[in-house]
Amino acid sequence: MPTPTAPPPTPPEGAAASAAPAAPAPKPKNASVSVMRSRPWIAFTFLMPALVLLSALVIYPIVYSVFRSTLDASGSGFVGLGNYVEVFTDDDILTAFKNNIIWVIVVPSVCTALGLIFAVLTERVRWGTAFKLIIFMPMAISMLAAGIIFRLVYEQDPQQGVANAVWVGVHDTFAESSAWPGARPRPNAELAESGKGAFTTKSAVSSSDPANLPLVGVPPKDVAGAAPAESAPPAEAGGISGTVWLDFSPGGGGKPDVVDPKEKALEGIKVEAVKGGKVVGTAETAKDGTFTLPSKADGAKLRLPASNFAEPYNGIDWLGSTLVTPSIIGSYVWMWAGFAMVLIAAGLAGVPRELLEAARVDGANEWQVFRKITVPVLAPVLGVVVVTLMINVLKIFDLVYIIAPSASQSEANVLALQLYLSSFGAGSNQGIGSAIAVILLLLVLPVMVVNIRRLRRETRR
């Protein structure tokens, strides 16, 4: 039979009271209710100025643009969707659509790729901060100033345009330039055009009589420093001699086809002796304009090749109808590649170094680390850059308006520029301009929605 256990001793009254858990304080009835919810007029008071500004600067223009796009040019007649039909049938506006598609595809891709490359590479060099500063500096320049700068950069004249100055310099390094561009013989002279810009004597030359090859068409200022022309003496050993000079005497006087004292020599002109369709001898005029050919040139005709007279290479027509859009895109990339680089570099600073080191320890090379780890980790940042640039280029106006000359502006046209030209240009049809504005809004909205959803997903994480 089990032995009964004694009950535990009863604690004193004061001890029991102290050991018992404290009862929770009663909650006020409205503790869970927000102060702002209990007093909505406070929230409304603070939000009212922002709502008024938002309505005046955003909501009202959008509503009015939608309404105005249904009216005619005068704003008094209702045309329904007629303006939208014209937008999608007008050739200039369709060109603007095509160019906007090019901008949206090319610019975000190129800027993001360059920004990613710059951000990754600048981590490996000491002077990375200085490099980032230089690349980011164009962001401090306004679109107007950048447009003026690049309008000068793309000037056709190599004396003014930096792009063509560099291009022409490279070209002339590897290609021989002409000696006297634009020079030509007088009409009905012994020298006659023989095709492709060359000039050939009408009759064969003889070793007994020096050949005179007068030319005109050279501006006097171009020969101001040239030596006086000299009559060539007969060549020795049956060779052919002659003179090439500018047959023009400053101040008048002188005889045609005769070397006069005031006339200038044309140095560096290439002379060929042609016999039976083959070149049997070549020479180049000396400082005094004279030349000498070997004896086998006797009885040949003399030819001055076209290379002597070709106009100098003048570079590329950057702002012509073919290259105007790529040229303007290049100026935009110059400005915004730094923006992409800074954002990506900030994201790159947050990449866990342990992941990169672990991959290298496992045998991955730098390209594999970049492709398999760095780019996937930076995907959210790259998304921000791409979406931001897409919204920006859909609204591009300043650079196109300033850089593109009037002759090729229609080929470089974009929607924002067409909106301005339709509304305030020669036609001044604000119905068409409002329709383009509404279409631009509809094009920007999906990109904004995608961006907002992405931001919300990241906030939930």
URJOCOR-V551839 format. One record per run of one state. SS is the DSSP state (alpha for helix, beta for strand, coil for the rest). FROM is the first residue (numbers start at 1). TO is the last residue. If there is no record, write none. Layout:
((SS,FROM,TO) (SS,FROM,TO))
This chain:
((coil,1,12) (alpha,13,19) (coil,20,34) (alpha,35,38) (coil,39,39) (alpha,40,68) (coil,69,70) (beta,71,71) (coil,72,77) (beta,78,78) (coil,79,81) (alpha,82,87) (coil,88,90) (alpha,91,124) (coil,125,127) (alpha,128,140) (coil,141,142) (alpha,143,153) (coil,154,161) (alpha,162,174) (coil,175,183) (beta,184,184) (coil,185,190) (beta,191,195) (coil,196,197) (beta,198,201) (coil,202,210) (beta,211,216) (coil,217,219) (alpha,220,223) (coil,224,227) (beta,228,228) (coil,229,239) (beta,240,246) (coil,247,263) (beta,264,265) (coil,266,269) (beta,270,275) (coil,276,277) (beta,278,284) (coil,285,289) (beta,290,293) (coil,294,294) (alpha,295,297) (coil,298,300) (beta,301,304) (coil,305,305) (alpha,306,308) (coil,309,323) (alpha,324,349) (coil,350,352) (alpha,353,361) (coil,362,365) (alpha,366,377) (coil,378,378) (alpha,379,394) (coil,395,397) (alpha,398,403) (coil,404,414) (alpha,415,424) (coil,425,429) (alpha,430,460) (coil,461,461))
